[in-house]
């Protein structure tokens, strides 16, 4: 579970930085750096399918292209 949260946090950190987009330009709430990490993680996890969630538990997690999340290798930590 710790790895899953780390992967989600990394995915969120790869989203645009504050100031590059205005709030109305975010496609998803998890992309909005103005929200708390808890809100962003809750939103992202709620959008993942069960298969996508289990894929994120692997050492080399695939991209979730439909949500704009990049693939993550375990060596990225």
PyMOL Python script that loads the backbone (N, CA, C, O; Angstrom):
from pymol import cmd

cmd.read_pdbstr("""\
ATOM      1  N   UNK A   1       0.825  -1.190   0.000  1.00  0.00           N
ATOM      2  CA  UNK A   1       0.000   0.000   0.000  1.00  0.00           C
ATOM      3  C   UNK A   1       0.874   1.260   0.000  1.00  0.00           C
ATOM      4  O   UNK A   1       0.538   2.251  -0.649  1.00  0.00           O
ATOM      5  N   UNK A   2       1.997   1.216   0.732  1.00  0.00           N
ATOM      6  CA  UNK A   2       2.895   2.366   0.776  1.00  0.00           C
ATOM      7  C   UNK A   2       3.422   2.677  -0.624  1.00  0.00           C
ATOM      8  O   UNK A   2       3.528   3.841  -1.011  1.00  0.00           O
ATOM      9  N   UNK A   3       3.755   1.619  -1.383  1.00  0.00           N
ATOM     10  CA  UNK A   3       4.240   1.823  -2.750  1.00  0.00           C
ATOM     11  C   UNK A   3       3.136   2.448  -3.603  1.00  0.00           C
ATOM     12  O   UNK A   3       3.410   3.326  -4.422  1.00  0.00           O
ATOM     13  N   UNK A   4       1.910   2.010  -3.423  1.00  0.00           N
ATOM     14  CA  UNK A   4       0.775   2.542  -4.182  1.00  0.00           C
ATOM     15  C   UNK A   4       0.623   4.036  -3.935  1.00  0.00           C
ATOM     16  O   UNK A   4       0.452   4.807  -4.879  1.00  0.00           O
ATOM     17  N   UNK A   5       0.686   4.452  -2.665  1.00  0.00           N
ATOM     18  CA  UNK A   5       0.571   5.867  -2.323  1.00  0.00           C
ATOM     19  C   UNK A   5       1.753   6.639  -2.896  1.00  0.00           C
ATOM     20  O   UNK A   5       1.586   7.763  -3.369  1.00  0.00           O
ATOM     21  N   UNK A   6       2.941   6.051  -2.859  1.00  0.00           N
ATOM     22  CA  UNK A   6       4.117   6.710  -3.430  1.00  0.00           C
ATOM     23  C   UNK A   6       3.958   6.916  -4.929  1.00  0.00           C
ATOM     24  O   UNK A   6       4.326   7.964  -5.460  1.00  0.00           O
ATOM     25  N   UNK A   7       3.412   5.922  -5.604  1.00  0.00           N
ATOM     26  CA  UNK A   7       3.185   6.023  -7.045  1.00  0.00           C
ATOM     27  C   UNK A   7       2.171   7.114  -7.329  1.00  0.00           C
ATOM     28  O   UNK A   7       2.358   7.908  -8.251  1.00  0.00           O
ATOM     29  N   UNK A   8       1.101   7.164  -6.551  1.00  0.00           N
ATOM     30  CA  UNK A   8       0.095   8.200  -6.744  1.00  0.00           C
ATOM     31  C   UNK A   8       0.676   9.582  -6.493  1.00  0.00           C
ATOM     32  O   UNK A   8       0.400  10.521  -7.239  1.00  0.00           O
ATOM     33  N   UNK A   9       1.476   9.704  -5.449  1.00  0.00           N
ATOM     34  CA  UNK A   9       2.085  10.995  -5.149  1.00  0.00           C
ATOM     35  C   UNK A   9       3.017  11.419  -6.279  1.00  0.00           C
ATOM     36  O   UNK A   9       3.054  12.594  -6.643  1.00  0.00           O
ATOM     37  N   UNK A  10       3.774  10.468  -6.839  1.00  0.00           N
ATOM     38  CA  UNK A  10       4.650  10.787  -7.954  1.00  0.00           C
ATOM     39  C   UNK A  10       3.834  11.218  -9.162  1.00  0.00           C
ATOM     40  O   UNK A  10       4.184  12.184  -9.840  1.00  0.00           O
ATOM     41  N   UNK A  11       2.761  10.512  -9.431  1.00  0.00           N
ATOM     42  CA  UNK A  11       1.886  10.867 -10.554  1.00  0.00           C
ATOM     43  C   UNK A  11       1.352  12.280 -10.370  1.00  0.00           C
ATOM     44  O   UNK A  11       1.337  13.073 -11.311  1.00  0.00           O
ATOM     45  N   UNK A  12       0.918  12.587  -9.165  1.00  0.00           N
ATOM     46  CA  UNK A  12       0.398  13.925  -8.893  1.00  0.00           C
ATOM     47  C   UNK A  12       1.486  14.975  -9.020  1.00  0.00           C
ATOM     48  O   UNK A  12       1.222  16.095  -9.456  1.00  0.00           O
ATOM     49  N   UNK A  13       2.701  14.625  -8.644  1.00  0.00           N
ATOM     50  CA  UNK A  13       3.782  15.603  -8.717  1.00  0.00           C
ATOM     51  C   UNK A  13       4.177  15.904 -10.153  1.00  0.00           C
ATOM     52  O   UNK A  13       4.777  16.943 -10.430  1.00  0.00           O
ATOM     53  N   UNK A  14       3.847  15.008 -11.061  1.00  0.00           N
ATOM     54  CA  UNK A  14       4.164  15.225 -12.471  1.00  0.00           C
ATOM     55  C   UNK A  14       3.133  16.106 -13.166  1.00  0.00           C
ATOM     56  O   UNK A  14       3.302  16.477 -14.328  1.00  0.00           O
ATOM     57  N   UNK A  15       2.071  16.437 -12.448  1.00  0.00           N
ATOM     58  CA  UNK A  15       1.044  17.310 -13.008  1.00  0.00           C
ATOM     59  C   UNK A  15       1.568  18.738 -13.083  1.00  0.00           C
ATOM     60  O   UNK A  15       2.550  19.067 -12.418  1.00  0.00           O
ATOM     61  N   UNK A  16       0.935  19.584 -13.875  1.00  0.00           N
ATOM     62  CA  UNK A  16       1.415  20.965 -14.017  1.00  0.00           C
ATOM     63  C   UNK A  16       1.554  21.675 -12.677  1.00  0.00           C
ATOM     64  O   UNK A  16       0.754  21.474 -11.763  1.00  0.00           O
ATOM     65  N   UNK A  17       2.575  22.500 -12.580  1.00  0.00           N
ATOM     66  CA  UNK A  17       2.821  23.255 -11.350  1.00  0.00           C
ATOM     67  C   UNK A  17       1.807  24.382 -11.197  1.00  0.00           C
ATOM     68  O   UNK A  17       1.185  24.808 -12.170  1.00  0.00           O
ATOM     69  N   UNK A  18       1.650  24.855  -9.979  1.00  0.00           N
ATOM     70  CA  UNK A  18       0.721  25.958  -9.704  1.00  0.00           C
ATOM     71  C   UNK A  18       1.102  27.169 -10.533  1.00  0.00           C
ATOM     72  O   UNK A  18       2.279  27.501 -10.669  1.00  0.00           O
ATOM     73  N   UNK A  19       0.101  27.816 -11.081  1.00  0.00           N
ATOM     74  CA  UNK A  19       0.336  29.021 -11.848  1.00  0.00           C
ATOM     75  C   UNK A  19       0.429  28.794 -13.341  1.00  0.00           C
ATOM     76  O   UNK A  19       0.286  29.743 -14.112  1.00  0.00           O
ATOM     77  N   UNK A  20       0.667  27.550 -13.779  1.00  0.00           N
ATOM     78  CA  UNK A  20       0.766  27.319 -15.216  1.00  0.00           C
ATOM     79  C   UNK A  20      -0.606  27.169 -15.853  1.00  0.00           C
ATOM     80  O   UNK A  20      -0.770  27.423 -17.047  1.00  0.00           O
ATOM     81  N   UNK A  21      -1.572  26.767 -15.081  1.00  0.00           N
ATOM     82  CA  UNK A  21      -2.944  26.647 -15.557  1.00  0.00           C
ATOM     83  C   UNK A  21      -3.867  27.297 -14.543  1.00  0.00           C
ATOM     84  O   UNK A  21      -3.574  27.298 -13.347  1.00  0.00           O
ATOM     85  N   UNK A  22      -4.954  27.837 -14.996  1.00  0.00           N
ATOM     86  CA  UNK A  22      -5.934  28.369 -14.073  1.00  0.00           C
ATOM     87  C   UNK A  22      -6.883  27.248 -13.680  1.00  0.00           C
ATOM     88  O   UNK A  22      -7.006  26.258 -14.401  1.00  0.00           O
ATOM     89  N   UNK A  23      -7.554  27.394 -12.543  1.00  0.00           N
ATOM     90  CA  UNK A  23      -8.399  26.330 -11.989  1.00  0.00           C
ATOM     91  C   UNK A  23      -9.383  25.786 -13.016  1.00  0.00           C
ATOM     92  O   UNK A  23      -9.597  24.575 -13.068  1.00  0.00           O
ATOM     93  N   UNK A  24      -9.980  26.631 -13.824  1.00  0.00           N
ATOM     94  CA  UNK A  24     -10.973  26.157 -14.769  1.00  0.00           C
ATOM     95  C   UNK A  24     -10.341  25.359 -15.918  1.00  0.00           C
ATOM     96  O   UNK A  24     -11.061  24.727 -16.691  1.00  0.00           O
ATOM     97  N   UNK A  25      -9.021  25.379 -16.039  1.00  0.00           N
ATOM     98  CA  UNK A  25      -8.342  24.652 -17.096  1.00  0.00           C
ATOM     99  C   UNK A  25      -7.989  23.211 -16.722  1.00  0.00           C
ATOM    100  O   UNK A  25      -7.548  22.445 -17.579  1.00  0.00           O
ATOM    101  N   UNK A  26      -8.177  22.834 -15.457  1.00  0.00           N
ATOM    102  CA  UNK A  26      -7.857  21.472 -15.040  1.00  0.00           C
ATOM    103  C   UNK A  26      -8.937  20.522 -15.512  1.00  0.00           C
ATOM    104  O   UNK A  26     -10.129  20.750 -15.305  1.00  0.00           O
ATOM    105  N   UNK A  27      -8.491  19.451 -16.150  1.00  0.00           N
ATOM    106  CA  UNK A  27      -9.459  18.451 -16.616  1.00  0.00           C
ATOM    107  C   UNK A  27      -9.996  17.647 -15.430  1.00  0.00           C
ATOM    108  O   UNK A  27     -11.169  17.275 -15.403  1.00  0.00           O
ATOM    109  N   UNK A  28      -9.138  17.388 -14.464  1.00  0.00           N
ATOM    110  CA  UNK A  28      -9.512  16.604 -13.287  1.00  0.00           C
ATOM    111  C   UNK A  28      -9.083  17.349 -12.027  1.00  0.00           C
ATOM    112  O   UNK A  28      -8.082  18.065 -12.045  1.00  0.00           O
ATOM    113  N   UNK A  29      -9.824  17.190 -10.939  1.00  0.00           N
ATOM    114  CA  UNK A  29      -9.424  17.827  -9.682  1.00  0.00           C
ATOM    115  C   UNK A  29      -8.037  17.395  -9.189  1.00  0.00           C
ATOM    116  O   UNK A  29      -7.338  18.199  -8.571  1.00  0.00           O
ATOM    117  N   UNK A  30      -7.622  16.150  -9.445  1.00  0.00           N
ATOM    118  CA  UNK A  30      -6.316  15.707  -8.948  1.00  0.00           C
ATOM    119  C   UNK A  30      -5.156  16.461  -9.600  1.00  0.00           C
ATOM    120  O   UNK A  30      -4.026  16.388  -9.116  1.00  0.00           O
ATOM    121  N   UNK A  31      -5.418  17.174 -10.676  1.00  0.00           N
ATOM    122  CA  UNK A  31      -4.380  17.974 -11.322  1.00  0.00           C
ATOM    123  C   UNK A  31      -4.219  19.350 -10.682  1.00  0.00           C
ATOM    124  O   UNK A  31      -3.249  20.054 -10.963  1.00  0.00           O
ATOM    125  N   UNK A  32      -5.145  19.731  -9.842  1.00  0.00           N
ATOM    126  CA  UNK A  32      -5.177  21.068  -9.253  1.00  0.00           C
ATOM    127  C   UNK A  32      -4.282  21.136  -8.011  1.00  0.00           C
ATOM    128  O   UNK A  32      -4.637  20.585  -6.969  1.00  0.00           O
ATOM    129  N   UNK A  33      -3.126  21.804  -8.108  1.00  0.00           N
ATOM    130  CA  UNK A  33      -2.231  21.891  -6.951  1.00  0.00           C
ATOM    131  C   UNK A  33      -2.797  22.738  -5.817  1.00  0.00           C
ATOM    132  O   UNK A  33      -2.231  22.764  -4.724  1.00  0.00           O
ATOM    133  N   UNK A  34      -3.904  23.429  -6.065  1.00  0.00           N
ATOM    134  CA  UNK A  34      -4.539  24.220  -5.015  1.00  0.00           C
ATOM    135  C   UNK A  34      -5.318  23.372  -4.025  1.00  0.00           C
ATOM    136  O   UNK A  34      -5.685  23.850  -2.952  1.00  0.00           O
ATOM    137  N   UNK A  35      -5.575  22.114  -4.376  1.00  0.00           N
ATOM    138  CA  UNK A  35      -6.265  21.189  -3.470  1.00  0.00           C
ATOM    139  C   UNK A  35      -5.240  20.485  -2.590  1.00  0.00           C
ATOM    140  O   UNK A  35      -4.059  20.417  -2.930  1.00  0.00           O
ATOM    141  N   UNK A  36      -5.699  19.966  -1.467  1.00  0.00           N
ATOM    142  CA  UNK A  36      -4.793  19.223  -0.583  1.00  0.00           C
ATOM    143  C   UNK A  36      -4.400  17.904  -1.252  1.00  0.00           C
ATOM    144  O   UNK A  36      -5.097  17.412  -2.140  1.00  0.00           O
ATOM    145  N   UNK A  37      -3.278  17.344  -0.812  1.00  0.00           N
ATOM    146  CA  UNK A  37      -2.837  16.043  -1.334  1.00  0.00           C
ATOM    147  C   UNK A  37      -3.915  14.990  -1.093  1.00  0.00           C
ATOM    148  O   UNK A  37      -4.180  14.162  -1.965  1.00  0.00           O
ATOM    149  N   UNK A  38      -4.538  15.017   0.085  1.00  0.00           N
ATOM    150  CA  UNK A  38      -5.598  14.044   0.386  1.00  0.00           C
ATOM    151  C   UNK A  38      -6.740  14.148  -0.618  1.00  0.00           C
ATOM    152  O   UNK A  38      -7.237  13.130  -1.098  1.00  0.00           O
ATOM    153  N   UNK A  39      -7.156  15.361  -0.938  1.00  0.00           N
ATOM    154  CA  UNK A  39      -8.240  15.545  -1.910  1.00  0.00           C
ATOM    155  C   UNK A  39      -7.826  15.059  -3.287  1.00  0.00           C
ATOM    156  O   UNK A  39      -8.612  14.423  -3.990  1.00  0.00           O
ATOM    157  N   UNK A  40      -6.590  15.358  -3.672  1.00  0.00           N
ATOM    158  CA  UNK A  40      -6.109  14.960  -4.989  1.00  0.00           C
ATOM    159  C   UNK A  40      -5.975  13.440  -5.097  1.00  0.00           C
ATOM    160  O   UNK A  40      -6.362  12.853  -6.107  1.00  0.00           O
ATOM    161  N   UNK A  41      -5.430  12.806  -4.062  1.00  0.00           N
ATOM    162  CA  UNK A  41      -5.289  11.346  -4.073  1.00  0.00           C
ATOM    163  C   UNK A  41      -6.668  10.683  -4.096  1.00  0.00           C
ATOM    164  O   UNK A  41      -6.895   9.749  -4.865  1.00  0.00           O
ATOM    165  N   UNK A  42      -7.590  11.163  -3.253  1.00  0.00           N
ATOM    166  CA  UNK A  42      -8.944  10.601  -3.236  1.00  0.00           C
ATOM    167  C   UNK A  42      -9.589  10.695  -4.613  1.00  0.00           C
ATOM    168  O   UNK A  42     -10.225   9.745  -5.068  1.00  0.00           O
ATOM    169  N   UNK A  43      -9.426  11.842  -5.280  1.00  0.00           N
ATOM    170  CA  UNK A  43     -10.019  12.014  -6.594  1.00  0.00           C
ATOM    171  C   UNK A  43      -9.384  11.064  -7.610  1.00  0.00           C
ATOM    172  O   UNK A  43     -10.090  10.413  -8.380  1.00  0.00           O
ATOM    173  N   UNK A  44      -8.054  10.987  -7.610  1.00  0.00           N
ATOM    174  CA  UNK A  44      -7.368  10.112  -8.562  1.00  0.00           C
ATOM    175  C   UNK A  44      -7.742   8.653  -8.340  1.00  0.00           C
ATOM    176  O   UNK A  44      -8.064   7.944  -9.294  1.00  0.00           O
ATOM    177  N   UNK A  45      -7.703   8.203  -7.101  1.00  0.00           N
ATOM    178  CA  UNK A  45      -8.030   6.796  -6.805  1.00  0.00           C
ATOM    179  C   UNK A  45      -9.476   6.479  -7.200  1.00  0.00           C
ATOM    180  O   UNK A  45      -9.760   5.380  -7.676  1.00  0.00           O
ATOM    181  N   UNK A  46     -10.380   7.427  -7.007  1.00  0.00           N
ATOM    182  CA  UNK A  46     -11.782   7.180  -7.365  1.00  0.00           C
ATOM    183  C   UNK A  46     -11.968   7.031  -8.874  1.00  0.00           C
ATOM    184  O   UNK A  46     -12.942   6.425  -9.320  1.00  0.00           O
ATOM    185  N   UNK A  47     -11.048   7.574  -9.657  1.00  0.00           N
ATOM    186  CA  UNK A  47     -11.150   7.504 -11.111  1.00  0.00           C
ATOM    187  C   UNK A  47     -10.482   6.262 -11.703  1.00  0.00           C
ATOM    188  O   UNK A  47     -10.764   5.892 -12.843  1.00  0.00           O
ATOM    189  N   UNK A  48      -9.600   5.617 -10.938  1.00  0.00           N
ATOM    190  CA  UNK A  48      -8.915   4.427 -11.422  1.00  0.00           C
ATOM    191  C   UNK A  48      -9.837   3.220 -11.386  1.00  0.00           C
ATOM    192  O   UNK A  48     -10.618   3.048 -10.450  1.00  0.00           O
ATOM    193  N   UNK A  49      -9.737   2.388 -12.414  1.00  0.00           N
ATOM    194  CA  UNK A  49     -10.473   1.126 -12.404  1.00  0.00           C
ATOM    195  C   UNK A  49      -9.743   0.162 -11.467  1.00  0.00           C
ATOM    196  O   UNK A  49      -8.602   0.417 -11.081  1.00  0.00           O
ATOM    197  N   UNK A  50     -10.389  -0.933 -11.106  1.00  0.00           N
ATOM    198  CA  UNK A  50      -9.747  -1.930 -10.255  1.00  0.00           C
ATOM    199  C   UNK A  50      -8.470  -2.447 -10.914  1.00  0.00           C
ATOM    200  O   UNK A  50      -7.452  -2.616 -10.243  1.00  0.00           O
ATOM    201  N   UNK A  51      -8.519  -2.695 -12.204  1.00  0.00           N
ATOM    202  CA  UNK A  51      -7.333  -3.178 -12.925  1.00  0.00           C
ATOM    203  C   UNK A  51      -6.201  -2.150 -12.872  1.00  0.00           C
ATOM    204  O   UNK A  51      -5.044  -2.512 -12.659  1.00  0.00           O
ATOM    205  N   UNK A  52      -6.525  -0.885 -13.062  1.00  0.00           N
ATOM    206  CA  UNK A  52      -5.504   0.159 -12.997  1.00  0.00           C
ATOM    207  C   UNK A  52      -4.901   0.257 -11.595  1.00  0.00           C
ATOM    208  O   UNK A  52      -3.697   0.467 -11.446  1.00  0.00           O
ATOM    209  N   UNK A  53      -5.732   0.105 -10.580  1.00  0.00           N
ATOM    210  CA  UNK A  53      -5.227   0.145  -9.205  1.00  0.00           C
ATOM    211  C   UNK A  53      -4.261  -1.003  -8.946  1.00  0.00           C
ATOM    212  O   UNK A  53      -3.200  -0.797  -8.357  1.00  0.00           O
ATOM    213  N   UNK A  54      -4.612  -2.196  -9.373  1.00  0.00           N
ATOM    214  CA  UNK A  54      -3.719  -3.338  -9.148  1.00  0.00           C
ATOM    215  C   UNK A  54      -2.451  -3.212  -9.986  1.00  0.00           C
ATOM    216  O   UNK A  54      -1.379  -3.623  -9.542  1.00  0.00           O
ATOM    217  N   UNK A  55      -2.554  -2.652 -11.186  1.00  0.00           N
ATOM    218  CA  UNK A  55      -1.358  -2.426 -12.005  1.00  0.00           C
ATOM    219  C   UNK A  55      -0.379  -1.490 -11.311  1.00  0.00           C
ATOM    220  O   UNK A  55       0.833  -1.639 -11.469  1.00  0.00           O
ATOM    221  N   UNK A  56      -0.881  -0.535 -10.551  1.00  0.00           N
ATOM    222  CA  UNK A  56      -0.028   0.437  -9.868  1.00  0.00           C
ATOM    223  C   UNK A  56       0.743  -0.182  -8.713  1.00  0.00           C
ATOM    224  O   UNK A  56       1.668   0.437  -8.187  1.00  0.00           O
ATOM    225  N   UNK A  57       0.380  -1.378  -8.317  1.00  0.00           N
ATOM    226  CA  UNK A  57       1.077  -2.057  -7.227  1.00  0.00           C
ATOM    227  C   UNK A  57       2.342  -2.758  -7.696  1.00  0.00           C
ATOM    228  O   UNK A  57       3.134  -3.204  -6.866  1.00  0.00           O
ATOM    229  N   UNK A  58       2.555  -2.869  -8.999  1.00  0.00           N
ATOM    230  CA  UNK A  58       3.728  -3.563  -9.518  1.00  0.00           C
ATOM    231  C   UNK A  58       4.960  -2.665  -9.483  1.00  0.00           C
ATOM    232  O   UNK A  58       4.850  -1.444  -9.367  1.00  0.00           O
ATOM    233  N   UNK A  59       6.122  -3.278  -9.584  1.00  0.00           N
ATOM    234  CA  UNK A  59       7.391  -2.547  -9.520  1.00  0.00           C
ATOM    235  C   UNK A  59       7.503  -1.543 -10.668  1.00  0.00           C
ATOM    236  O   UNK A  59       7.954  -0.414 -10.473  1.00  0.00           O
ATOM    237  N   UNK A  60       7.092  -1.959 -11.856  1.00  0.00           N
ATOM    238  CA  UNK A  60       7.073  -1.077 -13.023  1.00  0.00           C
ATOM    239  C   UNK A  60       5.620  -0.844 -13.401  1.00  0.00           C
ATOM    240  O   UNK A  60       5.016  -1.650 -14.109  1.00  0.00           O
ATOM    241  N   UNK A  61       5.073   0.244 -12.934  1.00  0.00           N
ATOM    242  CA  UNK A  61       3.662   0.539 -13.139  1.00  0.00           C
ATOM    243  C   UNK A  61       3.435   1.172 -14.511  1.00  0.00           C
ATOM    244  O   UNK A  61       4.140   2.107 -14.892  1.00  0.00           O
ATOM    245  N   UNK A  62       2.449   0.661 -15.250  1.00  0.00           N
ATOM    246  CA  UNK A  62       2.172   1.232 -16.567  1.00  0.00           C
ATOM    247  C   UNK A  62       1.500   2.597 -16.467  1.00  0.00           C
ATOM    248  O   UNK A  62       0.975   2.975 -15.419  1.00  0.00           O
ATOM    249  N   UNK A  63       1.527   3.312 -17.556  1.00  0.00           N
ATOM    250  CA  UNK A  63       0.848   4.605 -17.624  1.00  0.00           C
ATOM    251  C   UNK A  63      -0.662   4.397 -17.547  1.00  0.00           C
ATOM    252  O   UNK A  63      -1.181   3.347 -17.925  1.00  0.00           O
ATOM    253  N   UNK A  64      -1.341   5.402 -17.058  1.00  0.00           N
ATOM    254  CA  UNK A  64      -2.804   5.445 -17.126  1.00  0.00           C
ATOM    255  C   UNK A  64      -3.090   6.612 -18.071  1.00  0.00           C
ATOM    256  O   UNK A  64      -3.391   7.730 -17.651  1.00  0.00           O
ATOM    257  N   UNK A  65      -2.984   6.305 -19.351  1.00  0.00           N
ATOM    258  CA  UNK A  65      -3.040   7.342 -20.376  1.00  0.00           C
ATOM    259  C   UNK A  65      -4.345   8.126 -20.372  1.00  0.00           C
ATOM    260  O   UNK A  65      -4.344   9.327 -20.642  1.00  0.00           O
ATOM    261  N   UNK A  66      -5.443   7.473 -20.072  1.00  0.00           N
ATOM    262  CA  UNK A  66      -6.735   8.168 -20.118  1.00  0.00           C
ATOM    263  C   UNK A  66      -6.826   9.267 -19.062  1.00  0.00           C
ATOM    264  O   UNK A  66      -7.635  10.186 -19.182  1.00  0.00           O
ATOM    265  N   UNK A  67      -5.973   9.165 -18.009  1.00  0.00           N
ATOM    266  CA  UNK A  67      -5.937  10.186 -16.958  1.00  0.00           C
ATOM    267  C   UNK A  67      -4.679  11.045 -17.036  1.00  0.00           C
ATOM    268  O   UNK A  67      -4.497  11.956 -16.228  1.00  0.00           O
ATOM    269  N   UNK A  68      -3.814  10.758 -18.004  1.00  0.00           N
ATOM    270  CA  UNK A  68      -2.601  11.555 -18.164  1.00  0.00           C
ATOM    271  C   UNK A  68      -1.489  11.194 -17.202  1.00  0.00           C
ATOM    272  O   UNK A  68      -0.597  12.011 -16.975  1.00  0.00           O
ATOM    273  N   UNK A  69      -1.508   9.999 -16.625  1.00  0.00           N
ATOM    274  CA  UNK A  69      -0.471   9.569 -15.681  1.00  0.00           C
ATOM    275  C   UNK A  69       0.609   8.788 -16.423  1.00  0.00           C
ATOM    276  O   UNK A  69       0.311   7.876 -17.195  1.00  0.00           O
ATOM    277  N   UNK A  70       1.847   9.151 -16.184  1.00  0.00           N
ATOM    278  CA  UNK A  70       2.998   8.521 -16.823  1.00  0.00           C
ATOM    279  C   UNK A  70       3.305   7.175 -16.177  1.00  0.00           C
ATOM    280  O   UNK A  70       2.913   6.927 -15.037  1.00  0.00           O
ATOM    281  N   UNK A  71       4.008   6.300 -16.907  1.00  0.00           N
ATOM    282  CA  UNK A  71       4.462   5.049 -16.288  1.00  0.00           C
ATOM    283  C   UNK A  71       5.498   5.360 -15.215  1.00  0.00           C
ATOM    284  O   UNK A  71       6.186   6.378 -15.288  1.00  0.00           O
ATOM    285  N   UNK A  72       5.608   4.486 -14.220  1.00  0.00           N
ATOM    286  CA  UNK A  72       6.551   4.685 -13.122  1.00  0.00           C
ATOM    287  C   UNK A  72       7.336   3.408 -12.917  1.00  0.00           C
ATOM    288  O   UNK A  72       6.763   2.330 -12.762  1.00  0.00           O
ATOM    289  N   UNK A  73       8.666   3.538 -12.918  1.00  0.00           N
ATOM    290  CA  UNK A  73       9.538   2.392 -12.635  1.00  0.00           C
ATOM    291  C   UNK A  73       9.925   2.448 -11.167  1.00  0.00           C
ATOM    292  O   UNK A  73      10.075   3.530 -10.600  1.00  0.00           O
ATOM    293  N   UNK A  74      10.084   1.299 -10.558  1.00  0.00           N
ATOM    294  CA  UNK A  74      10.461   1.244  -9.158  1.00  0.00           C
ATOM    295  C   UNK A  74      11.753   1.985  -8.876  1.00  0.00           C
ATOM    296  O   UNK A  74      11.969   2.468  -7.764  1.00  0.00           O
ATOM    297  N   UNK A  75      12.612   2.075  -9.882  1.00  0.00           N
ATOM    298  CA  UNK A  75      13.881   2.778  -9.699  1.00  0.00           C
ATOM    299  C   UNK A  75      13.680   4.298  -9.636  1.00  0.00           C
ATOM    300  O   UNK A  75      14.627   5.026  -9.337  1.00  0.00           O
ATOM    301  N   UNK A  76      12.462   4.790  -9.913  1.00  0.00           N
ATOM    302  CA  UNK A  76      12.180   6.212  -9.842  1.00  0.00           C
ATOM    303  C   UNK A  76      12.047   6.716  -8.405  1.00  0.00           C
ATOM    304  O   UNK A  76      11.927   7.920  -8.182  1.00  0.00           O
ATOM    305  N   UNK A  77      12.067   5.808  -7.432  1.00  0.00           N
ATOM    306  CA  UNK A  77      11.889   6.195  -6.037  1.00  0.00           C
ATOM    307  C   UNK A  77      13.203   6.385  -5.355  1.00  0.00           C
ATOM    308  O   UNK A  77      13.241   6.715  -4.169  1.00  0.00           O
TER     309      UNK A  77
END
""", "prot")
cmd.dss("prot")
cmd.show_as("cartoon", "prot")
cmd.util.cbc("prot")
cmd.orient("prot")
